Amino acid sequence: MPLNIPNTLTWARIALIPFFVGIYYFPDSLIAPADKNFAATLTFIVAAVTDWFDGYLARTLGQTSAFGAFLDPVADKLMVAAALIVLVHLGRVDSLIALVIIGREITISALREWMAKVGAAGSVAVAFVGKLKTAAQMSAIPLLLIQAPVLGFDSASLGTVLIYVAAVLTLWSMGYYMRCAWPELMKRSR
């Protein structure tokens, strides 16, 4: 496991998850609910920025590695899953939406792993629809966490619309990746 700046940032993102979840376990007498929402939102945004930054640094510094390529998406999925579970617990996201998004992440991760094993990873490379899904999801989650007006907009309403958009794009991207992998799946199932 190469220890470099990008991988350290990825590990830091994973280390933020217990802090992120733990914020909501403090009694309201110690931390007001609005402050919990702010701290959780800020933590999620820091994690999202380090996700972009570690990839940028890996490419710029020439510090890409197979381990980093494995760990980075795992960290992303863990943070998103933790955020969705917290949001379901807080009653801000429907459990079906969280199940769709988390289930898709597990399914596509498994599909990509299998496709890599059979030497066909390129057929399930990240597509534009996947990037749209990620953008909608990463915009929705902070809006749902903050629960305060953002630039004059009702963050809860906007976040709810975006998380539904993310769920639709989640299903669309899953269909796209499954369709791309289908020939290889059929060939290997014989």
Order of alpha helices (4+ residues) and beta strands (2+ residues): alpha-alpha-alpha-alpha-alpha-alpha
